[in-house]
Amino acid sequence: MGYIYDLRKKVGTRPIILTGVALIVLNENGELLLQRRTDTGDWGTLGGSIELGESFEEAALRELYEEAGLETKIENLKFITVLSGPDMYFKYPNGDEVFNALVVYEITKTEGIPHVNDDEGFEVKYFPLNEIIDDLNPMAKIILKRCGYYNL
């Protein structure tokens, strides 16, 4: 998060375009891996912003490991879509405002056991997509609905 941290020192909480990845991580039962976020306290998709000089694929692999302790290979990243636009606006509890521009990948093959691996999450857990997910982050809900994974 070095790049965004440095940028925020210059622009404060004003809206910025945040380019990153969102990961739809599914297990063998088709359940979705979510992270209970430390910044908002609700459940969100894995992912985050890309760093300077990093590819979207590299960011996806890094975020998967940082947020869930899981690994995969680039060839296991299935490109789903690019999301941007006014509904991708998000205001963090600390006041930071962003318009997300996200590359969304689906991942169904991972190595390891999901666990919290950084300070961005309290917990990681798989959820069935055919049941209501209580306390789902508004941005995660938009991502999942726009990509056709969750319609409840």
N, C-alpha and C positions, 0 to 999 in steps of 0.2 A: 504494500500500500504506500510505498515511498513516494511515487509520482503524485498521487492524489493528495497525500499529506502535504507535500511541498506546494502543490497548486493551491490548496485551501489556505495556506499561510499568506498567499498573495491576494486571493479573491474573497476570502471569508466564506460566508454561507450562501452567497449569491448562486443562482442556478448555473450549472455547468453541464456540458454534454459528457456523460460518463459511458465510455466504450468498454464493453466487457462481454462476458459469457454467462449463460445460464445453463445448468446441467440438469437434464432429466435422467436421473439414475434409477434404473429399474432392476429389481432382483428377478430370480427365476420364476417367481409367482406373479410377476407383473406389478409388484408393489413399488411405490415411489419413495425414495430416500429423501427425507427433509431434515433440516437443521433448525433447532430452536435457537434463535438468534440472540446474542447478548445485547445488541443495540435496540431492538424493538420488543424482545421477549416473546415473539410469536414464531410460527413455523414458516420457513422459507426454503426455496430451492437452493441448491448449492451453486456457487459461482461467484464472480466478482470482476473487478476491472482488470484490464490488461496493463502491464507495465511497459515503459518505454522500450522499444525494440523487440518486444515479445509478440509472437503470433497468437492468433485466437486459439489454435490447437495447443500451443505451449501453455497458455493461460488456463485452458480447460484441464489439462493434466495437473498443473500446479494447484489449482483450486480444489480439484478432487482430492488430492493428497492433503493439502492444508486443512480443509474443512471436515474431511471424513476419514483420513488415514488410508484411503484406498488408492490403488494404482491401476492403470490400464495402458494400452498402447494406442498410438495415434490412429491406427487402422480400426480401432473399436469405437471411435467417435463417429456417430451418425449425424450429419448435418440435418437440422430440421428446418430452420428459417432464420431470418433476421427480423428483430422487432424494434420498432422506433415509432415516434409520433407522440402526440399530446397525452395519450393514456399511459405512456411510459414515464410520466413525471412522478417523482417521489420526494417527499420531505422527511428527512430523518429526525428522530427525536431531538438531536442536538441543533436542529435548524438548518443543516446542510440541505440544499436543494439540488436535484439532478434531473436531467432528461436522459433516461437510459437508451442506449443503442446497443442491443444485445444480439450476439450470435448464439443460437440455441442448439445444443447438441444432446442427443440421446445416447446413453451408455448402458449396455446390458451385460457387458463382460468386465468384471473387476477382479482384482486380487486383494486379499486382506479382509479383515473384519471391520465394519464401520465403527468408528469411535471419534470422539472429539479430539482434534489434533492441533487446535489453535485457540486463541482467545475470542474468536468471533461466534462461537456457539457454546451453548450449555449442554446440548444433547443432540444426537442424531438417531433417527428412527424411521423404519419403513411403514408406509401407510397404504391401505387398499385404495385404489382410485375410484371404486364404485361405492364408497361410503363418504359421508360428509367429514371433512377434516376440520375439526374445531380449531379456532385460533390460527387460521391460515393467513399469512401475511398478504396484504392487498396486492402487492406487486407480484408475489408468487401466484396468486389467483389469476391475475391478468395473463401472466406468462403461460400458465397451464391451460387456461381457457383458449387463448389465441392459438395455441399449438394443438388443441384438440385432445388434451389428456384428461381434462377434468371439467365436468359440466354441472356439478352439484352446487 
